[in-house]
Amino acid sequence: MKLRELMPELIGETAWINEQVTKDQLVGEKPTLIHFWSVSCHLCKEAMPQVNEFRDNYKDKLNVVAVHMPRSEDDLNLDDIKKVAEEHGITQPIFVDSELKLNDTFENQYVPAYYVFDKEGKLRHFQAGGSGMKMLEKRVNRVLDENEKAE
């Protein structure tokens, strides 16, 4: 995805865990962080406490959605996904993308990967890899500040 592109519809899931959300529920009131992860991704698990911190610290200001992207056949077991999600405190909605449909729509090639959308649903920041969480936090805060100024 290119910067300023609109958030795609969240379709093509093989399952939702925790709850299902739609693009219409996410766009309009507050910015959204969509993060791609995988049960076999060590960096994803290392970064998850910080992602959960964003979710908890900004719960009234920021939507957070997880997308589980399998990297191999071993990543397709829904029970394993649920177990790892529980172990790592992923309580936000999880889009299970076992057929890589949303992944292809996002043109995503990485886990972990982070997409920050403003409240209008425009992509404002993309970041891949386990490091750089401070940069992600700065970008999230910038979009949140813009959102507060606009209100």
C-alpha positions as CSV (number, residue, x, y, z in Angstrom):
1,M,0.0,0.0,0.0
2,K,1.1,3.5,-0.7
3,L,0.8,6.4,1.8
4,R,-2.5,8.2,1.8
5,E,-4.3,5.2,0.2
6,L,-7.6,4.3,1.8
7,M,-7.9,1.4,4.2
8,P,-9.2,-1.6,2.2
9,E,-12.3,-3.5,3.3
10,L,-11.5,-6.2,5.9
11,I,-12.7,-9.2,3.8
12,G,-11.4,-12.7,3.0
13,E,-10.9,-13.9,6.5
14,T,-11.0,-17.6,7.3
15,A,-12.0,-16.7,10.9
16,W,-12.2,-13.8,13.4
17,I,-10.9,-14.2,16.9
18,N,-12.2,-12.1,19.8
19,E,-14.6,-10.1,17.7
20,Q,-15.2,-9.1,14.1
21,V,-14.9,-5.5,12.9
22,T,-15.5,-3.9,9.6
23,K,-13.9,-1.0,7.8
24,D,-17.0,1.1,8.5
25,Q,-16.6,0.5,12.2
26,L,-13.0,1.6,12.1
27,V,-13.1,4.7,9.9
28,G,-14.7,8.0,10.9
29,E,-14.1,8.5,14.6
30,K,-10.5,7.6,15.5
31,P,-7.2,6.4,13.9
32,T,-6.5,2.7,13.5
33,L,-3.4,0.6,13.9
34,I,-3.5,-2.7,11.9
35,H,-0.6,-5.0,12.7
36,F,0.3,-8.2,10.9
37,W,1.8,-11.1,13.0
38,S,2.3,-14.8,12.8
39,V,2.5,-17.6,15.4
40,S,5.9,-18.6,14.0
41,C,7.3,-15.1,14.2
42,H,9.7,-14.6,17.1
43,L,9.9,-10.8,16.5
44,C,6.1,-10.5,16.5
45,K,6.0,-12.1,19.9
46,E,8.8,-9.8,21.2
47,A,6.9,-6.7,20.0
48,M,3.5,-7.8,21.2
49,P,3.7,-6.3,24.7
50,Q,4.3,-2.8,23.1
51,V,1.4,-3.3,20.7
52,N,-0.8,-4.3,23.6
53,E,0.4,-1.2,25.5
54,F,-0.7,1.0,22.5
55,R,-4.1,-0.8,22.6
56,D,-4.5,-0.3,26.4
57,N,-3.0,3.2,26.7
58,Y,-4.9,4.7,23.7
59,K,-8.1,2.5,24.0
60,D,-10.4,5.6,23.8
61,K,-8.4,7.2,20.9
62,L,-7.1,4.4,18.7
63,N,-8.6,1.2,17.1
64,V,-6.2,-1.7,17.1
65,V,-6.7,-4.7,14.8
66,A,-4.4,-7.8,14.5
67,V,-4.1,-9.7,11.3
68,H,-2.7,-13.2,11.6
69,M,-0.6,-14.0,8.4
70,P,0.6,-17.5,8.1
71,R,4.2,-18.0,7.0
72,S,4.0,-21.8,6.5
73,E,1.5,-24.7,6.7
74,D,2.4,-24.9,10.4
75,D,0.8,-21.5,11.0
76,L,-2.7,-22.5,9.8
77,N,-4.0,-24.3,12.9
78,L,-6.7,-22.0,14.4
79,D,-6.3,-23.6,17.8
80,D,-2.6,-22.7,17.8
81,I,-3.4,-19.1,16.7
82,K,-5.9,-18.8,19.6
83,K,-3.5,-20.3,22.1
84,V,-0.6,-18.0,21.1
85,A,-3.0,-15.0,21.0
86,E,-4.0,-15.8,24.6
87,E,-0.4,-16.4,25.7
88,H,0.6,-12.9,24.4
89,G,-2.5,-11.0,25.5
90,I,-3.9,-10.2,22.1
91,T,-7.4,-9.2,23.0
92,Q,-8.1,-7.0,20.1
93,P,-10.0,-8.3,17.0
94,I,-7.8,-10.8,15.1
95,F,-8.5,-11.2,11.4
96,V,-7.2,-14.8,10.5
97,D,-5.8,-14.5,7.0
98,S,-5.0,-18.1,6.2
99,E,-5.6,-17.6,2.5
100,L,-3.5,-14.4,2.5
101,K,-6.4,-12.4,0.9
102,L,-6.0,-9.3,3.1
103,N,-2.3,-9.7,3.0
104,D,-2.4,-9.5,-0.8
105,T,-4.8,-6.5,-0.7
106,F,-2.3,-4.7,1.6
107,E,0.6,-5.9,-0.6
108,N,2.2,-6.9,2.7
109,Q,5.4,-9.0,2.7
110,Y,6.4,-8.8,6.3
111,V,5.7,-9.9,9.9
112,P,5.6,-8.0,12.0
113,A,4.2,-5.1,10.0
114,Y,2.3,-2.1,11.2
115,Y,-0.1,0.2,9.3
116,V,-1.3,3.4,10.9
117,F,-4.5,4.9,9.3
118,D,-5.9,8.3,10.2
119,K,-9.5,8.7,11.2
120,E,-10.5,9.1,7.5
121,G,-9.0,5.8,6.8
122,K,-5.9,7.1,4.9
123,L,-2.6,5.2,5.4
124,R,-0.2,7.6,7.2
125,H,2.6,5.3,8.2
126,F,3.9,1.8,7.4
127,Q,6.6,0.0,9.2
128,A,8.0,-3.6,9.1
129,G,10.2,-5.5,11.5
130,G,10.5,-5.9,15.2
131,S,12.6,-2.8,16.0
132,G,11.6,0.8,15.8
133,M,8.7,0.7,18.2
134,K,9.6,4.2,19.3
135,M,9.2,5.4,15.7
136,L,5.8,3.6,15.5
137,E,4.8,5.3,18.8
138,K,5.8,8.7,17.4
139,R,3.7,8.2,14.2
140,V,0.7,6.9,16.2
141,N,1.0,10.0,18.5
142,R,1.2,12.3,15.5
143,V,-2.0,10.9,14.0
144,L,-3.7,11.0,17.4
145,D,-2.6,14.7,17.9
146,E,-4.0,15.6,14.5
147,N,-7.2,13.9,15.3
148,E,-7.6,15.8,18.6
149,K,-6.9,19.1,16.9
150,A,-9.5,18.4,14.3
151,E,-12.2,17.8,16.9
